[in-house]
Amino acid sequence: MPLTFADLERMPDDGINVVVPDVVFLTAAQVERLDLDAHLNFAPALVVDIASRVSWSYDLAIKRAFYERIGVLEHWIQTLW
């Protein structure tokens, strides 16, 4: 089951409230809070996005701002080129 995480607020500029990162890292304490039957409703410790030339600007601007707003501690972007 893929993990997603949702935020209760909406981004004012484009309405994002659910994103699907390529990789998330959860601490041991976060794993204990995990409900596999629902969306991840808290910010993971680390989010990794694999960016293509097409998605790079979206990942860097929109998604990064979203992750910062909900409290993700680290956001890495790996490029494919």
RAVENDA-V983486 format. One record per backbone hydrogen bond with DSSP energy under -1.0 kcal/mol. CO is the residue of the C=O (numbers start at 1). NH is the residue of the N-H. If there is no record, write none. Layout:
BEGIN
CO,NH / CO,NH
END
This chain:
BEGIN
4,40 / 5,19 / 11,15 / 16,11 / 17,7 / 19,5 / 23,48 / 25,45 / 25,46 / 27,31 / 28,32 / 35,38 / 40,6 / 45,74 / 46,25 / 47,76 / 48,22 / 48,23 / 49,78 / 51,80 / 52,56 / 55,59 / 56,60 / 57,61 / 58,63 / 59,64 / 61,65 / 62,66 / 63,67 / 64,68 / 65,69 / 66,70 / 67,72 / 74,47 / 76,49 / 78,51
END
